[in-house]
Amino acid sequence: MVMIDGFPVFDALVTDEGTGMLRISLVDDPAVMTDFVAFDRQRPVVMFSVENEEKRLVFGVVMRADFPIYRRDERIGEYYVVYRPDTIRRMAEKYLADGRQNIVNIMHEAGTDVEGVRMVQWFIKDEAKGVNPAGFDVPDGSLFAEFHVTNDEVWAEIKDGTFRGFSLEGVFDFVPEESVDDVKEMVEDCDGEFEAMFEKIQTIIKGKNMNKIERFKAKLARLLADFGSVSTDKGVLSWDGEEDLKAGDEVYILDAEGNRLAAEDGDYITTDAKTVVVADGKVSEIKDPEAEVETEFGSKATDKGELTWEGEEDLKEGDAVFMDGEPAPDGEYRTEDKKVIVVVEGKVAEIKDDEAEVAPEEEAPAEDPVIEELRKENAELKAQVKDLKAKVEELSRQPAAKPAHEEVKTTEKATKTGNKGLDRLAELMSRR
């Protein structure tokens, strides 16, 4: 980043619909260091004339191209901003397209919009095309405007010198200026006016006057110095060298005379939300809340390529595994130590180890005497059951009992009852 007097230099940009000019203000001290010219009956405008009627026209620079303008705000601190010709053209075109050309206020104060101040001309200086207003020594690309003032009070203050120029209001993106040569040329091209502005700033802000020649030399020396700098919530931190700021670098600030002062201990918040921690005049740490945390990965070579997984722990079942940044295809992966990693749906389903030793079977410890006695009783019961089964089987092989009629027949053959009826019945049954 390029510096002037220890303050960073930014380029203003119009980048989107949210940026650009909002209004023009009538001020007593224009930042562009160029007063406007008021035309009245003593200095008539040679365009046309109307008898017995005064033309109230005010003409001047709205934005000066390639001129470092001093600014100070709570977000950045003290700095310079430059409006390049291409930015001025974009903001001028957008200002008209948005229909804001007649919005004018007083001294940038809210609620002071005035009526009776209307734009009649609006153009950009281009000497090659003959657009070159006399009496204004400003670069090509500078923006001019002319207003017709019908408001009596405003016109009176313009004529008595209360208001001496235009100043714009707007929203712009700022980017650090990187070209030392460009800024050096700007300063040298507008040396007198820039130096006047610088002395005025020092008188108001610093509370004292400084020798012009010494101050200008110091300014150019710092402009060309080989050091880095960054804007923070506590001012601009600087360090020697052009490399990025890092832990261990000595940091300092520049006073009004250009002297180096060691940066006070504490946290310095930069415009890009980093925190520079300073201790004993050196950077002890740089915190970046937006920095991405790098993920640690484990890896293992296999017969199908390198498998990787998140984390530093050993691979285990359930871990997601990858090959070349993509989920690993299903299958078996043999490692150099002869393990087999089984992958299913991009995750480890099983890890086999072919060389894992099988632990020898341990001898059973001596049993309790009570358990031993129960074991013996159980063996005896089993023997008794076996004997019973054998007896049942033997009985099952013996012949079954004779039918009742055979028993009667056998009995009949052996004896007679003497009853003719019964004996006859027995005889008939034996014949069957």
Helices and strands as residue ranges (DSSP letters): E 3-4, E 7-13, E 20-27, E 37-39, E 57-63, E 69-73, E 77-82, H 85-97, E 104-106, E 117-124, G 127-129, E 143-149, H 152-159, E 165-171, E 173-176, H 180-189, H 191-201, I 202-206, H 212-223, E 227-232, E 235-240, E 252-254, E 260-262, E 266-269, E 275-279, E 282-287, E 297-302, E 305-310, E 322-323, E 326-327, E 331-334, E 339-344, E 347-353, H 369-396, H 404-414, H 420-431
